[in-house]
Amino acid sequence: MRRIADDRTPGYPCRVSLTDSKPGDELILVNYEHHAVDSPYRMRFAIYVRAGDETFDAVDTVPDQLRTRTLAVRAFDADGMMIGHALVDGRELESAIARFFADTQAAYLHVHFASPGCYAARVDRA
């Protein structure tokens, strides 16, 4: 579905660039399978994307978009099974990442926007 961003603050979260929309931006709302694993935790949900945005792939950097929201962080093992979860203030995301990755079984993390539940990002060990 195509949408035009209004002036809400924060804006609509682009899943590709991990930046928020500005009023007038054209957005595409799609269903995205972000956890295509052979486990009960296989997941898909709605995400926003903006045409032409570049993929955020920085190392050791938390994008501002994640800092301004309450987040649900979920830790998964190599078999796609959830082994931990927490609700965190986005300003505390680094400490949550460090806590989860202190567990050697944690292969990767998923970050979701807590209120709507939309998938935001995957965090891998560097």
C-alpha positions in Angstrom: 0.0 0.0 0.0 1.3 3.5 -0.9 1.0 6.2 1.7 2.0 9.8 2.0 3.6 10.7 5.4 1.8 13.3 7.5 3.5 15.4 10.1 3.4 13.0 13.0 6.4 12.9 15.4 8.3 10.7 15.3 7.7 10.0 11.6 6.9 6.7 10.1 9.9 4.4 10.5 11.6 3.3 7.2 12.9 -0.3 7.7 15.5 0.0 5.0 17.3 3.2 6.1 16.3 3.2 9.8 15.3 6.8 9.5 11.9 8.5 10.1 9.7 10.0 7.4 9.2 13.7 6.8 5.9 15.1 5.9 5.1 14.4 2.2 7.4 11.4 1.9 6.0 8.6 -0.2 5.9 5.4 1.9 5.2 1.8 0.9 3.6 -0.4 3.6 4.3 -4.0 3.0 4.1 -7.3 4.8 7.7 -8.6 5.4 8.9 -12.0 6.6 11.7 -11.0 8.9 12.3 -14.2 10.6 12.1 -17.0 8.1 13.2 -19.9 10.4 11.9 -23.4 10.8 10.7 -22.8 14.4 7.6 -21.6 16.1 9.1 -18.1 16.1 8.8 -17.7 12.3 7.5 -14.1 11.9 6.2 -11.6 9.4 4.6 -8.2 10.0 3.9 -4.9 8.3 6.9 -2.5 7.7 7.3 0.9 6.0 9.9 1.5 3.3 10.8 4.6 1.3 11.8 4.2 -2.4 15.5 5.1 -3.0 16.6 4.8 0.6 20.0 3.1 1.3 20.2 0.2 3.6 21.5 1.0 7.1 24.4 -1.4 7.8 26.7 0.5 10.2 28.7 -1.4 12.7 28.6 -0.4 16.4 26.1 2.4 15.7 22.5 2.7 16.9 20.4 4.8 14.5 18.5 7.8 16.0 15.2 6.2 14.9 15.7 3.4 17.5 16.7 5.8 20.3 13.4 7.7 20.3 11.1 4.7 20.9 10.3 1.9 23.4 11.7 -1.3 21.9 11.1 -5.0 22.3 14.4 -6.8 22.0 14.3 -10.6 21.4 17.4 -12.9 21.5 17.4 -16.0 19.3 19.8 -19.0 19.2 21.2 -20.5 16.0 18.0 -22.7 15.6 15.7 -19.6 15.6 14.4 -20.3 19.1 13.8 -17.3 21.4 16.1 -17.4 24.4 15.5 -14.0 25.9 13.5 -10.8 25.6 13.1 -7.4 27.1 11.3 -4.1 26.8 13.8 -1.2 26.7 14.0 2.5 26.3 15.8 3.1 23.0 18.4 5.2 24.7 19.4 2.0 26.6 19.6 -0.3 23.5 23.4 -0.8 23.7 23.3 -2.1 27.2 20.5 -4.5 26.3 22.5 -5.7 23.3 25.5 -6.3 25.6 23.4 -8.2 28.1 21.9 -10.5 25.5 25.2 -11.1 23.7 26.9 -12.0 27.1 25.0 -15.2 26.6 27.0 -17.3 24.1 23.8 -19.0 22.9 22.5 -15.7 21.6 23.2 -15.9 17.8 21.3 -12.7 16.9 18.7 -10.2 18.1 15.6 -8.8 16.7 14.4 -5.3 17.6 10.7 -4.3 17.3 8.9 -1.1 18.0 7.1 -2.1 21.2 3.7 -0.5 20.8 2.8 -1.5 17.2 5.0 -4.5 17.2 6.6 -3.7 13.8 10.0 -5.2 13.1 12.7 -2.6 13.2 16.1 -4.2 12.9 18.3 -7.3 13.3 21.5 -7.1 15.4 24.3 -9.5 14.7 27.5 -10.0 16.6 30.3 -7.9 15.1 
